[in-house]
Amino acid sequence: MEYSTDLGRRVLLALAGVALLLVVGLVLSQFLPTLVFTVFLYYASRPIYRRLGRLPLPESFLEQAVPYQKQAHAAATIFFFLLPFVILVGYTLVLIIPELQAFFGEGGLGAAYLSRFQELQGGSLPEPLAGLGLNEVLAMGPAEVFDLLRNATVQSWLGRVSDTLIGSVSLLTSLLLRVFIMFAGTYYLLTDGPRLVGWFLDTFDGSGVLSKYAAAVDDELSSILFGNILNALVTGVIGIFVFSLYNLVAPGSVQIPFAPLVGALTGIGSLIPVVGMKIVYLPVAGLLAVSAVVTGQTAALAWVALFLVVTLVVVDTIPDFLIRPYVSGDLTHVGLLMFAYILGPIAFGFYGIFLGPILLVLVAQFFRIIVPYVITGSVETTQTSLADYDSTES
């Protein structure tokens, strides 16, 4: 009887734990895009954080700063690297959005405002008079009509201004909250993430298979999120500014149409295996060359050649040279990774370009490491220490 009571108590506690996890999962699901971006920022900033931890410092300073060394490195990483990076990407998006609106024509913001303006007209008579009969309108004096229109116009204007202000404040508050969550989450992942992973593995990983799985996932995510996606973002930003500067000096016949949009597409193209961003800028160069020949300005072909050389060196080679050396993971098939980049945004929206590869890595490493253990009951692995997750711990 005593054993049954103890077993029942354990079952109830287990059910309570599952209920708590479900509630936490439900809350976190409301911030899924923010959490995905936080994971990306963590892996993008972790190499910088580790390099700061290896910087030689005076011994007298270290004796006083050891208790706060991690916090100082994390704060410096966020302030000097992540914050400028996020501001630059945000400014880049500001440049791209008008290009997208212009590119898609009728779907642009101007068309939406025009449609809304036409809807507000309510017919041939102004809206305050549209609900009145013709005899009533004719019976009004000019002063009465003017007062009616003025009061209705002021009320309508105040209503629109009020709705705009409330919507703007709500949007700004929501945006600031998510930005705070991203930076705070990145900070605590840098400082306390390895300790949390170490505690979890020490508590629940008796066989060592979870340590092997966590190490493999960590290596691949570091490779993909820091190497590939960060390379794509940096390439896109560089492409936008290089192509925009090119348009400032190039003749009109060989200017790049929708330069910021083409620059962003070069970054996205760098995610494609083998061909990379060449799938974007080589056709653009071909179109510019055709434009120069058709308009009879063959001398402008020199500008096309300049475009190709600058793009090859500044946009294609330099980001790849600076970032690719950090890419070490090779366990995820490049074809599957390409489909993750394509299907992720389709399934989840913009943040799917990060979530798609994350899910791919989790599933691929599960089948590579966990499934054989489930089938055979044995795992050939060595225990993974906390230092494998964060070299600054050692």
Phi, psi and omega in degrees: 000321179294322179295318180296320179296316179295319179296318179297320178297320179294322179295317179297318178295322178295318178296321177296320177296318177297319178298318178297318179297322178295319179295315178298318178297321178296318179294315182294329180296335177289342181241029185302312178302319180296319180292323178295316177296326178296317177298318178298314180297325178297310181289331178288329184262345185299319176300322177295317180300319181290322179295322176297325179291341181263357181295135178288131180232156178300142182298322180297325178288320181297323181299326181272334189258354183306315181298336184244017186293314180298315181298319180294318179295318180295316179297318179295321178298316182291316186287318187265344181241303186292314183299310175299324180295315180294320178297319180294317178294320178298317178295324177297319178297324177298325178286327185282321187303312177299327178294319177297318180296318179292325182292321183272002170065249188297339178280004183287171183293323179299319178295323179294318178295320179296317178297319179295321179297319179293324179294327182287345183289323173070018177123193184288328177269149173303152187305320179297334181262347186294331181275357181262153176286159182299319180297323180293321179294316181293331181285344180284145172279165180302322181295320180294317179298317181298315179298318181297313180295319183296314181296316180294321180294316179297315180297317179296318179295316178297320179297316179295317179297317180298314179298320180295316180295315180297316179296320180293316179296318179297316180295317181295320178297315179297319180295315179296322178298316181290323177296319177298317179298319181297312183289319178294318178297318178297319180300312183286332173294322179292318185274320188241354181302310179300322179294322178294317178296317179298318177298316181297316181291320179295329184276320190244356185251084179281331184271337184094353183290325179292326177297318178294318179296314181296320180294319180294316179297317181297317180297316182290319179294323176298319179293313187283310186285319178279316185284295189287308186287319177297322175299320179294318180294314180296317179298318179297317179296314179298318180299319180298313183287322179294315182291325178293319176295322177300318180294335180290333185247341184281151175298157184299329183289338181239026174280148183282123176288135179054055187304312179300322180293318178296321178298319178295323180293330176296322176296316178296322180296334180294344178282342183282127181298153174069289187283324178062216185287351177299336177294345180258304191280337176292313174299324178297317178298321177297318178296321178295320178295317178298318179299319180295320180290316183297321180278000178077013180256067183296335177296336180288352176298335176297325177292326177295318177297319177298319178302316181295316182295313181296317180296317181297319185277307189279318186269319187271316190271312187298309178300321180295322180291324184279326189257322186303328178302338179278351183273114183238342183284139179216025183271340182265129182297133184295328178294315176297322179296321178297316179294327177295319177296325183279312186282333181302306178296328179293319184280322189245349186101197186301319183288354177295341177294339173263317184291323180303306177297325178298313179296321179299315181296316180300316181289316183297314180289332175297314180288334181280329187244310187285315183301313176302324178293319178297322183283315186265335182081009179224156179217133177263099183203161172253151180298132180269122181275170180296331180296336178291340180265335180207105185293344179288348180287332184270000000 
